């Protein structure tokens, strides 16, 4: 069980992290109950990942949940 921050090299990796966090959330809910502190923390982490993903590649910043390194092409 891990409820730590995820590091993503690119925004495209977030769906995999989201799927894994969902599985973790389900396991925690089944094993500890849905009102347990661990389950709630995992749910909040999942919310942050989903919000970051929904904002798109321009959402990666120092204030973002995941540390992202998006490739930027010079203009």
DAKABEL-V327849 format. One line per field, one symbol per residue. ss: DSSP state (H for helix, E for strand, L for the rest). psi: psi as a letter, one per 30 degrees, with the letter a starting at -180 (. if undefined). A space follows every 10 residues. Layout:
ss = ???
psi = ???
This chain:
ss = LLLLLLEELL HHHHHHHHHH HHHHHHHHHH HHLLLLHHHH HHHHHHHHHH HHHHHLHHHL LLLLLLEELL LLLLL
psi = kkhlkkkkel fffeeeeeee eeeeeeeeee eflfgkeeee eeeeeeeeee eeeffafffj lfflekjkjk kkkk.
